[in-house]
Amino acid sequence: MRFWKKQNSESQPKELTDTELVRMAKEDKAAFGEIYERYLDKIYRYVYYRVGTQQDAEDLTSRVFYRAFTHVDGYEDRGVPFQAWLYRIAHNLVANHHRDRSRRKIIPLDEYVVTKLFADTDGPERAAENTEERERLLRVVRQLPQDRQQLLILKFVDQLSNAEIGDIMDRTEGAIKSLYHRTLTALRDELIPDTNPDTARKAK
Amino acid sequence: MSQHTPYPTRIQNFLDALDADIDTDIGVLAQRHDIPAVEAHALAHTIRRLDAALVPIVPDEGFRARLKADLLGEPPVSGVFGRVRNLPPRLQVAAAVALFAAMTLLGRRRLMSEAGDLIDLFRDGPQEGGEVEVVTH
């Protein structure tokens, strides 16, 4: 499973640390290119799942990197790792985006995720079932409070550890674990009617 | 796991163990952490569904190149080689192999054609009024 494969891949040797790269980027902006390559995918994924459309994700991801590029001189590692600093920029921009659009209807994750990405090779019927199930799950996820959505995306999409998520969300690792459990429990309760038709009937 | 450990801690330890290996035997894990089996299976099922639904995606290659160019002032690389450079490493290797195969095929075809002409020339013998000059070094 993708999520659990991460455990092994972390043991690979790293080149330059973020701190070293940031120090270089302060002196030579071209070094920011390496930071960009390292974080573009992660930030894009995070933003994409928070806003739901490719167009908005590209727009906000651009803003994240512009802001990071222009403010990297002022970044100091005072207990907040560079990665967390970058995600916090993304988080703030996403929050502003949702605030600006709060009067508009929130568009669900665009069809790219629920159709093309999840197009299975198990035959059209099975693929349709899977797509429907995933669509339903994503809808439920997007109805969760913002901090819970953020946690799930950082954990499952960007595959960060609880400690890294804690840095980004400015909470302790223990608090993240606790939030994770509460989120899973809420999701489980929400999704039980899906998996048990009898329960679903009773619930109605 | 002792029952004296508070339930929330036991659950968190159980979830940590699932993070490490979701394919483990949930029943055994639930027993080890003293979690009700029904609860353990429900949580594991939810995690699996999330893992299947929240898949990593990648940004469009054009967007990636444009944004980098805008940020760093580098013109986006255009043309065939620019496009190949934007491909994932595996596809770059495939493109290189395909190019090499194509070049080899063309070279071979040309060589065969020239060899065929030479064979025809020797088979037919020198044309009347002409001669075949054999050059030796």
HADDOCK unambig.tbl for C-alpha pairs under 7 A between the chains (distance, minus, plus):
assign (segid A and resid 3 and name CA) (segid B and resid 51 and name CA) 6.56 0.50 0.50
assign (segid A and resid 4 and name CA) (segid B and resid 19 and name CA) 6.46 0.50 0.50
assign (segid A and resid 4 and name CA) (segid B and resid 20 and name CA) 6.25 0.50 0.50
assign (segid A and resid 4 and name CA) (segid B and resid 21 and name CA) 6.17 0.50 0.50
assign (segid A and resid 30 and name CA) (segid B and resid 72 and name CA) 6.34 0.50 0.50
assign (segid A and resid 41 and name CA) (segid B and resid 58 and name CA) 5.77 0.50 0.50
assign (segid A and resid 41 and name CA) (segid B and resid 59 and name CA) 6.53 0.50 0.50
assign (segid A and resid 44 and name CA) (segid B and resid 59 and name CA) 6.54 0.50 0.50
assign (segid A and resid 45 and name CA) (segid B and resid 56 and name CA) 6.46 0.50 0.50
assign (segid A and resid 45 and name CA) (segid B and resid 57 and name CA) 5.92 0.50 0.50
assign (segid A and resid 45 and name CA) (segid B and resid 58 and name CA) 6.84 0.50 0.50
assign (segid A and resid 62 and name CA) (segid B and resid 67 and name CA) 6.61 0.50 0.50
assign (segid A and resid 66 and name CA) (segid B and resid 71 and name CA) 6.86 0.50 0.50
assign (segid A and resid 134 and name CA) (segid B and resid 53 and name CA) 5.31 0.50 0.50
assign (segid A and resid 156 and name CA) (segid B and resid 51 and name CA) 6.11 0.50 0.50
assign (segid A and resid 156 and name CA) (segid B and resid 54 and name CA) 6.08 0.50 0.50
assign (segid A and resid 157 and name CA) (segid B and resid 54 and name CA) 5.60 0.50 0.50
assign (segid A and resid 157 and name CA) (segid B and resid 55 and name CA) 5.68 0.50 0.50
assign (segid A and resid 157 and name CA) (segid B and resid 56 and name CA) 4.99 0.50 0.50
assign (segid A and resid 158 and name CA) (segid B and resid 56 and name CA) 6.90 0.50 0.50
assign (segid A and resid 177 and name CA) (segid B and resid 12 and name CA) 6.29 0.50 0.50
assign (segid A and resid 184 and name CA) (segid B and resid 43 and name CA) 6.64 0.50 0.50
assign (segid A and resid 184 and name CA) (segid B and resid 46 and name CA) 6.87 0.50 0.50
assign (segid A and resid 188 and name CA) (segid B and resid 42 and name CA) 6.82 0.50 0.50
assign (segid A and resid 188 and name CA) (segid B and resid 43 and name CA) 6.88 0.50 0.50
assign (segid A and resid 188 and name CA) (segid B and resid 46 and name CA) 6.00 0.50 0.50
